[in-house]
Amino acid sequence: MKTPLDRALFPVAENFNYLNHAAVGILPVPTRDAIVEFVDAHATAGILGVFPYDLRLAEYRAEVARYIGADADEIAILRNTGDGANVIAGGLRWQAGDEIILGDNEFPSNAYPWLACRDHGVNVRMIETDRERLTPDVLRKYLSKRTRVVTVSWVSFADGYRHDLAALAQVAHEQGAIFCVDVMQALGAFELNAREMDIDAIYAGGAKWLMALQGVSFLYVRQSLIEQLRLASPGWRSAANLWDFLNYDQPRVPNASRFEGGTLNFVGALSLAKSIEVLSQAGDRIAEHVLRLTDRLCDGLRRMNAEIHSDRRPETSSGIVTFNIPQRDPIELGRILQKEKIITTYRTNGIRISPHGYNTEQEIDDLLAAVGDAMPALATA
């Protein structure tokens, strides 16, 4: 079948049925080639090879900005998702009694930075997501006049629940709260527009659905919010004139790059920009394709009476499906699949499947067949 992302750009498909992009994505060939070029330049010319990449950082920020409907001045290149959350959590000027709202199923990267605000007397209000998900109506129940921040993952890492960001932003702003979103498990499969969705801060590592290297991320901060944030971790590149080394009293750079601090991961930033170029060529066809594949997967799983833990309604489904086979050990099943070169995430709570824009219906069918073949050999959980 024809896929939105050219399979020729993903040689992993020659050796594996790779369905694990919610864990680690695959570098497309153009990204890999750009990385090799950087490494060769570094190895053969030192500063003469590396410095041109420093000059291109503005281009990399602009590529990220274009992809999410923002301005380049609103983008910082960081190390990971937690860095982005920490810029906001550590930058706001908290008062005792302020409130933060988040779910109790957030990945630690979008939980620990906010929980640390308790040291400032902040009340962190946790939504019990086994009872209710963070919908606009639920958010209204939790909001108060003291709510400063509402934060959520666009897609939940464990079960793939996709939140309605625009609706949540509207409700948060009705109370004057800042709306911050971890897009790690969605962006790359799904597109967003920060302006249209009215989001205040967005952050994500690049190594999953964005298919960049480990150790690079981006942060979007709405322009009007930048000056409101205390610069909690300044570095030499936070200065307006970063080459004026001994002028310690100079102002900060007047955009979000002030949050980058010191020397960046140039090759990581390069990988992020190059992979976004690849993803942009397919646009929203990736989301349509991924949803079609995961719907096909769920249809097959239902036929074998699997327990599907993901909410598959059209408005909440995503590229992540988590399932169990009743009375069967999911870890043993995951290991069997891996021996068959079908790569998934397997934990005690189930098998997590996460296809991308180059995966095929045949790969989904092969997974289902392998699960069926493994059933007689599986130990009782």
Secondary structure as UniProt FT lines:
FT   HELIX           7..9
FT   HELIX           11..14
FT   STRAND          17..18
FT   TURN            21..23
FT   HELIX           29..45
FT   HELIX           47..55
FT   HELIX           57..68
FT   HELIX           72..74
FT   STRAND          75..78
FT   HELIX           81..91
FT   TURN            96..97
FT   STRAND          99..103
FT   TURN            104..105
FT   HELIX           108..110
FT   HELIX           112..115
FT   HELIX           116..120
FT   STRAND          123..127
FT   TURN            129..131
FT   HELIX           136..142
FT   TURN            145..146
FT   STRAND          147..153
FT   TURN            157..159
FT   HELIX           165..174
FT   TURN            175..176
FT   STRAND          178..182
FT   TURN            184..186
FT   TURN            188..189
FT   HELIX           194..197
FT   STRAND          201..205
FT   TURN            209..210
FT   TURN            214..215
FT   STRAND          217..221
FT   HELIX           223..226
FT   TURN            227..228
FT   HELIX           236..238
FT   TURN            242..243
FT   TURN            245..246
FT   TURN            248..249
FT   HELIX           256..260
FT   HELIX           266..282
FT   TURN            283..284
FT   HELIX           285..303
FT   TURN            304..305
FT   STRAND          307..308
FT   TURN            314..316
FT   STRAND          321..324
FT   TURN            326..327
FT   HELIX           330..339
FT   TURN            340..341
FT   STRAND          342..343
FT   STRAND          345..347
FT   TURN            348..349
FT   STRAND          350..354
FT   TURN            357..358
FT   HELIX           361..374
FT   HELIX           375..377
//
